[in-house]
């Protein structure tokens, strides 16, 4: 895979554009993306200029007749509404522009074609920041092909909002893993902090487990799960509305919080952490959404969903309804919006829960961090782009997992074993060494037979028979259902040549991951692109494909990417500031 990816990139950068110079569809889309990016930048500058002019005129002529704390709330409401309208308009304009230019992308003039080829041949490869090298399957063999995707625009208010909320709420999704993640992120002092809090409460004769805690279910005796969430997010217990930490097959722990700074009610669903969660993960059979659509008011006819995630979402919904958690939350905060979020399995459950609750809460948004690649069928996944934002990091394997991609990976691995023409220990020995790109290109010819000239052997004949039997089984109607990743997909690509870049040697990768995982260092640069679900149809083998799924790494990457475009404030990691707490105290008094 690595060798084919290098060949694909070198072919694109070859003098004259290589074989891709004849692909007018690819070149046209690349040209269209550049034009749209320039138009968006100009529009954003004009919009900022007009807003400055209008604000100057309004300050001179009119002064709102509101004072005190009401003045502050009035300004916040106006600002929030204007930003929401601006974000929505920016998203519509960007999509309309891209569709307009793409529809005419096959009609490139000779001048435009020459401009695109000149950019590809120039020493400035900024144009390649919009190009991804995605896996595709041709004649049963995986290959790579350049694909054009729009880069998140730092001047586009919608893009800024998506990145800002992702950086803010990924920390909240991480906190749902409770004390285990807190011990990991706090390194040496986490256990001491939680133990000290427990001892202090015992000395004050007010241990948490002896208090009336109807709003917390399934916590341990020391109440470490709730305490670690409060410590991680820096919130008061009054903003911790409800939590059910009970865990079983198709029973996901979840938390309900208040974000006073952004005026949101948060439903946070935990990802895979136990053996029961793993069973929910592998319950991959597609369940029809016909009856669910009739119950919750959406069109589910002919659509399917991951069975384990659907059952878990039904549990969370029924549990919240029985306890009237959201009813009480919105009774106290009627002007707040709803955000549903989760990581890994929790992201898939959050997407299904958002689909079920959208009719009741039309303004809700779902933030799915590293969601599985088999949540919804195609139509439902495309419709979910209106309210679901998915975030994934580089070569993360989980958003690429589906029945079809796993079957393809299985066949590729067995076929690769049959193609090896040297002893297996030599393959492992060569893999442990650092190799340059030129050595990688020559390595495959030394250790592998060509695909068309695999020598006959009992192993390969058994594999061929197995593949024929599997083709008959895969014709079953259920296995033909293809499920994909939900929502608008925001993918972060590592572009730093320093820490956490994907090297060729797994030993070097492990050595670089240790300080990064401990929070001692981090990658300094990411390229953020809008990705489509079809770009994630195959599993890309990489030494970082597991570590890229770790929630701490995803949160850190989103923070770095948000800081790069100046939409991340360190205070946003705190769900509620001291000012919000003081304001709440005044209201209660």
Secondary structure, DSSP 4 states (H G I P E B T S, - for coil): -HHHHHHHHHHHTSGGGGGGGG-HHHHHHHHHHHHHHHHHHHHHHHHHHHHHHHHHHHHHH---S--HHHHHHHHHHHHHHHHHHHHHHHHHHHHHHHHHHHHTGGG--HHHHHHHHHHHHSS-GGGGGGEEEEEEEETTEEEEEEEE-PBPPTT-HHHHHHHHHHHHHHHHHHHTTHHHHHHHHHGGGHHHHHHHHHHHHHHTT--GGGS--TTEES--TT-HHHHHHHHHHT--GGGEEEEE---BTTB--EEEEEETTTTEEEEEE--S-SHHHHHHHH--PEEE-HHHHHHHTS--TT-EEEHHHHHHHHHHHHHHHHHTHHHHHHHH-TT-EEEEEEETHHHHHHHHHHHHHTTT-TT-EEEEES--S-SEEHHHHHHGGGTEEEEEETT-SGGG--HHHHHHHHHHHHHHHHHB-S-HHHHHHHHTS---HHHHHHHHHHHB--GGGPPP-HHHHHHHHHHHHHHHHTTSTGGG--EE--SEEEEEEE--SSTT---S-HHHHHHHHHHHHTTS-----EEEEEE-GGGGSS----TTTTGGG-HHHHHHHHHHHHHHTT---GGGGSSS-HHHHHHHHHHH-
